[in-house]
Amino acid sequence: TDNPNDNIVVLDSADGAMKMAVAAGPFASGADLFNFARTAMPEAERPDARAGFAEYYKRIIALAANQAAGGPVVVLGHCSVSGAKVSDDDSERGRSIGGIDVVDNSVFEGADYVALGHYHVPQDVGGSKTVRYSGSPIAMSFGEAGQRKSVTVVEFLPGREHDPEVRTIELTEYTPLRFFKGGTESVKEEVRKLRDEGPKGKIYIGVAITEGEDNLAEFWSDLEKMLEDSEIVVLKRENRRPRTEVPPIESIVESGDDITPVTVAKKVLDKNTDLSPECRQEYLEIIESIWRDVR
């Protein structure tokens, strides 16, 4: 809300001897950040959103410290902090949050521990063990295949003169993901090795073909047959081979042809070896249907 006080939660220890204040920093839109920035920089014609981010955290950390009554202050942040590692854009939606590209961890000054969210790689930030992304507990995309997942446990002693103890507990791999890339033969060999190991339980794989000129429709079909009786499921298929230029229509159609969208589509589809015959037929039927409707 517009009132930073609404984002402070005060907790009591089990024995009642100590308080902890949690300053929650949710995702903030660009408009929210500019409003905070105008408060911090009233003379600026268009203040930087980062100034709004810093002003917001300055306010809630001060409020939390006051309410903690000498106890620790924990800050939560959904943001991108300088120096953090990203898994990939599929799972983390890019690097810009709320109009901020990257902020420095100095904006959290005054906090005893900063619990960050958004990036999925478990990591300390800026060389500080008390500014940390705990990471996602399961892999969210193939960019995280094989990544070691964990939860972070933070323990506080009474008073703020003691640094918190920070440790991690590694998690069992909940969703096994594997990613293979290369030519069709090398990928087949790697997948065959995985199959022959006889994995217990499902394993999800992604495949990217990055080289060669093989017929990919045949490759995908062969891969499916190879894995028919296994626990391995192909969830992602990519053709990352360098793409050739689309030939001009003049080189596809011949003199005297009845040139329509349907005839051109048929000739282009005939040349596309990445698609199975069933796919090519389905595309052609869709185009024929549209052409009948618009004629």
C-alpha positions as CSV (number, residue, x, y, z in Angstrom):
1,T,0.0,0.0,0.0
2,D,1.0,3.7,0.0
3,N,1.6,3.4,3.7
4,P,5.0,1.7,4.4
5,N,3.8,0.8,7.9
6,D,1.4,-1.7,6.4
7,N,4.5,-3.7,5.2
8,I,6.0,-4.2,8.7
9,V,5.4,-7.5,10.6
10,V,6.6,-7.9,14.2
11,L,7.3,-11.4,15.5
12,D,8.0,-12.5,19.1
13,S,10.4,-15.3,19.9
14,A,8.9,-18.5,21.5
15,D,10.0,-17.4,25.0
16,G,8.9,-13.8,24.5
17,A,12.4,-12.5,25.3
18,M,13.0,-11.0,21.9
19,K,11.3,-9.3,18.9
20,M,12.1,-9.4,15.2
21,A,10.7,-7.0,12.7
22,V,10.2,-8.1,9.1
23,A,10.1,-5.3,6.5
24,A,8.4,-6.7,3.5
25,G,9.4,-5.3,0.1
26,P,7.0,-6.6,-2.5
27,F,7.3,-6.2,-6.3
28,A,7.0,-2.5,-7.0
29,S,5.7,-1.1,-10.2
30,G,7.6,1.7,-12.0
31,A,4.8,4.2,-11.0
32,D,5.1,3.2,-7.3
33,L,8.9,3.7,-7.5
34,F,8.6,7.1,-9.2
35,N,6.2,8.3,-6.5
36,F,8.7,7.4,-3.8
37,A,11.4,9.0,-5.8
38,R,9.5,12.3,-6.0
39,T,9.3,12.3,-2.2
40,A,13.1,11.7,-1.9
41,M,14.0,14.2,-4.7
42,P,11.2,16.9,-4.8
43,E,13.3,19.2,-7.0
44,A,14.1,16.6,-9.7
45,E,12.1,16.9,-12.9
46,R,12.1,13.2,-13.5
47,P,13.8,11.3,-10.6
48,D,15.4,7.9,-11.2
49,A,13.3,4.9,-10.2
50,R,16.3,3.6,-8.3
51,A,16.0,6.6,-6.0
52,G,12.5,5.6,-5.3
53,F,13.6,2.0,-4.5
54,A,16.2,3.3,-2.1
55,E,13.7,5.7,-0.5
56,Y,11.2,2.9,0.0
57,Y,13.7,0.6,1.7
58,K,15.1,3.5,3.8
59,R,11.6,4.1,5.1
60,I,10.6,0.6,5.9
61,I,13.9,-0.4,7.4
62,A,13.7,2.7,9.8
63,L,10.2,1.7,10.7
64,A,11.1,-1.9,11.3
65,A,14.1,-1.0,13.4
66,N,11.9,1.2,15.6
67,Q,9.3,-1.6,16.0
68,A,11.9,-4.3,16.7
69,A,12.9,-2.5,19.9
70,G,16.5,-3.6,19.7
71,G,15.8,-6.9,18.0
72,P,16.9,-8.0,14.5
73,V,15.5,-6.5,11.3
74,V,14.8,-8.7,8.4
75,V,14.1,-7.3,4.9
76,L,12.3,-9.1,2.1
77,G,12.9,-7.9,-1.4
78,H,11.6,-9.0,-4.8
79,C,14.1,-7.3,-7.0
80,S,17.3,-7.6,-9.1
81,V,20.5,-6.8,-7.1
82,S,23.8,-6.1,-8.7
83,G,26.1,-9.1,-9.0
84,A,23.3,-11.7,-8.9
85,K,23.4,-14.7,-11.2
86,V,20.5,-15.5,-13.5
87,S,19.4,-19.0,-14.6
88,D,17.7,-18.0,-17.9
89,D,15.0,-15.7,-19.2
90,D,12.5,-18.5,-19.5
91,S,12.2,-18.9,-15.8
92,E,13.1,-15.5,-14.5
93,R,11.3,-13.2,-16.9
94,G,14.3,-11.1,-17.7
95,R,16.4,-8.9,-15.5
96,S,14.3,-5.8,-15.1
97,I,11.8,-5.5,-12.2
98,G,9.5,-2.6,-11.8
99,G,11.5,-0.4,-14.1
100,I,14.8,-1.0,-12.3
101,D,17.6,-2.8,-14.1
102,V,19.9,-3.4,-11.2
103,V,20.1,-1.9,-7.7
104,D,23.1,-2.1,-5.3
105,N,22.8,-4.0,-2.0
106,S,23.7,-0.7,-0.2
107,V,20.0,0.2,-0.3
108,F,19.4,-2.4,2.4
109,E,21.7,-0.6,4.9
110,G,20.3,-1.0,8.4
111,A,19.0,-4.5,7.9
112,D,20.4,-7.6,9.8
113,Y,19.4,-10.0,7.0
114,V,18.0,-9.4,3.5
115,A,16.0,-12.3,2.1
116,L,15.7,-11.8,-1.7
117,G,13.5,-13.4,-4.2
118,H,13.2,-13.4,-8.1
119,Y,16.4,-15.2,-9.1
120,H,16.4,-18.9,-8.8
121,V,20.1,-19.6,-8.2
122,P,20.8,-19.9,-4.4
123,Q,23.5,-17.2,-3.8
124,D,25.0,-14.6,-1.6
125,V,25.1,-11.2,-3.2
126,G,27.9,-8.6,-3.1
127,G,30.1,-10.8,-0.9
128,S,27.7,-10.6,2.0
129,K,26.3,-13.7,3.6
130,T,23.5,-11.6,5.0
131,V,22.2,-10.5,1.6
132,R,21.0,-13.6,-0.1
133,Y,18.7,-15.2,-2.7
134,S,17.6,-18.5,-1.3
135,G,16.7,-19.6,-4.8
136,S,13.7,-21.7,-6.0
137,P,13.3,-25.1,-4.2
138,I,12.7,-26.9,-7.6
139,A,14.0,-26.3,-11.1
140,M,11.7,-23.9,-13.0
141,S,13.1,-24.4,-16.5
142,F,15.8,-26.4,-18.3
143,G,18.2,-23.5,-17.7
144,E,18.2,-24.9,-14.1
145,A,18.8,-28.5,-15.1
146,G,21.4,-30.0,-12.7
147,Q,21.4,-26.9,-10.4
148,R,21.7,-27.8,-6.7
149,K,18.7,-26.5,-4.8
150,S,18.5,-25.7,-1.1
151,V,16.7,-23.8,1.6
152,T,18.4,-21.2,3.7
153,V,18.1,-21.2,7.5
154,V,18.9,-18.0,9.4
155,E,19.2,-18.0,13.2
156,F,19.4,-14.9,15.4
157,L,20.7,-14.4,18.9
158,P,19.2,-11.7,21.2
159,G,20.4,-8.2,20.5
160,R,21.8,-6.8,17.2
161,E,25.5,-7.0,18.1
162,H,25.6,-10.6,16.9
163,D,25.6,-11.5,13.2
164,P,23.0,-14.1,12.3
165,E,24.1,-17.7,11.6
166,V,23.3,-18.5,8.0
167,R,23.3,-22.1,6.7
168,T,21.8,-24.0,3.9
169,I,20.1,-27.4,3.7
170,E,20.4,-29.1,0.4
171,L,17.3,-30.5,-1.1
172,T,16.7,-33.8,-2.9
173,E,16.1,-33.3,-6.6
174,Y,12.4,-33.1,-6.8
175,T,11.9,-32.7,-10.6
176,P,14.9,-34.3,-12.4
177,L,15.7,-32.3,-15.5
178,R,18.4,-32.9,-18.1
179,F,19.3,-30.9,-21.2
180,F,21.1,-32.2,-24.3
181,K,22.4,-30.2,-27.2
182,G,24.5,-30.8,-30.3
183,G,24.1,-32.8,-33.5
184,T,21.4,-35.5,-33.9
185,E,23.8,-38.4,-33.5
186,S,25.6,-37.1,-30.4
187,V,22.3,-36.2,-28.7
188,K,20.9,-39.7,-29.5
189,E,24.0,-41.2,-27.9
190,E,23.7,-39.1,-24.7
191,V,20.0,-39.9,-24.4
192,R,20.6,-43.6,-25.0
193,K,23.2,-43.6,-22.2
194,L,20.6,-42.0,-19.9
195,R,18.0,-44.5,-20.9
196,D,20.4,-47.4,-20.4
197,E,21.2,-46.3,-16.8
198,G,17.6,-47.3,-16.0
199,P,16.5,-44.2,-14.0
200,K,14.0,-44.8,-11.2
201,G,11.1,-42.5,-11.7
202,K,10.4,-39.9,-14.4
203,I,13.2,-37.8,-15.8
204,Y,12.2,-34.8,-18.0
205,I,14.6,-33.8,-20.8
206,G,15.1,-30.9,-23.2
207,V,16.8,-31.3,-26.5
208,A,18.3,-28.7,-28.8
209,I,19.8,-29.5,-32.1
210,T,22.6,-27.0,-32.9
211,E,24.3,-28.4,-36.0
212,G,24.0,-30.7,-39.0
213,E,21.6,-30.9,-41.9
214,D,19.7,-34.1,-40.9
215,N,16.0,-34.4,-41.3
216,L,14.7,-33.4,-37.9
217,A,11.3,-34.9,-38.4
218,E,13.0,-38.3,-38.6
219,F,15.2,-37.5,-35.6
220,W,12.3,-36.6,-33.3
221,S,10.4,-39.7,-34.5
222,D,13.5,-41.9,-33.7
223,L,13.9,-40.3,-30.3
224,E,10.3,-41.0,-29.4
225,K,10.7,-44.7,-30.4
226,M,13.9,-45.0,-28.4
227,L,12.2,-43.7,-25.3
228,E,8.8,-45.6,-25.7
229,D,9.3,-47.9,-22.8
230,S,11.4,-45.7,-20.6
231,E,10.7,-43.2,-17.8
232,I,12.2,-40.4,-19.8
233,V,9.8,-37.7,-21.1
234,V,10.9,-35.1,-23.8
235,L,9.4,-31.8,-22.7
236,K,11.3,-29.4,-24.9
237,R,12.4,-29.6,-28.5
238,E,14.4,-26.9,-30.2
239,N,16.0,-26.5,-33.6
240,R,18.9,-24.1,-33.0
241,R,20.7,-24.8,-36.2
242,P,21.7,-21.7,-38.2
243,R,18.7,-20.8,-40.3
244,T,19.0,-20.4,-44.1
245,E,17.5,-17.4,-45.9
246,V,13.9,-17.9,-47.0
247,P,14.1,-18.3,-50.8
248,P,12.3,-15.8,-52.9
249,I,8.9,-16.9,-54.3
250,E,10.4,-16.8,-57.8
251,S,12.7,-19.7,-56.9
252,I,9.8,-21.7,-55.4
253,V,7.1,-21.4,-58.0
254,E,7.6,-22.2,-61.7
255,S,6.6,-20.3,-64.7
256,G,3.0,-21.2,-65.6
257,D,2.1,-22.2,-62.0
258,D,-1.3,-21.1,-60.7
259,I,0.2,-18.9,-58.0
260,T,-2.0,-18.7,-54.9
261,P,-1.2,-18.6,-51.2
262,V,-2.1,-22.3,-51.2
263,T,0.3,-23.3,-54.0
264,V,3.2,-21.3,-52.5
265,A,2.5,-22.7,-49.0
266,K,2.5,-26.3,-50.4
267,K,5.9,-25.8,-52.1
268,V,7.4,-24.2,-49.0
269,L,6.0,-27.0,-46.8
270,D,7.4,-29.7,-49.1
271,K,10.9,-28.2,-48.6
272,N,10.6,-28.1,-44.8
273,T,12.2,-31.2,-43.4
274,D,11.8,-30.1,-39.8
275,L,8.1,-31.0,-39.9
276,S,6.5,-34.4,-40.0
277,P,4.3,-35.3,-43.0
278,E,1.3,-35.1,-40.6
279,C,2.3,-31.6,-39.5
280,R,2.8,-30.4,-43.1
281,Q,-0.6,-31.7,-44.1
282,E,-2.3,-30.0,-41.1
283,Y,-0.7,-26.6,-41.9
284,L,-1.8,-27.0,-45.5
285,E,-5.4,-27.8,-44.6
286,I,-5.5,-24.7,-42.4
287,I,-4.2,-22.5,-45.2
288,E,-6.6,-24.0,-47.7
289,S,-9.5,-23.3,-45.2
290,I,-8.4,-19.6,-44.8
291,W,-8.0,-19.2,-48.5
292,R,-11.5,-20.5,-49.2
293,D,-13.0,-18.1,-46.6
294,V,-11.3,-15.0,-48.1
295,R,-11.7,-15.6,-51.8
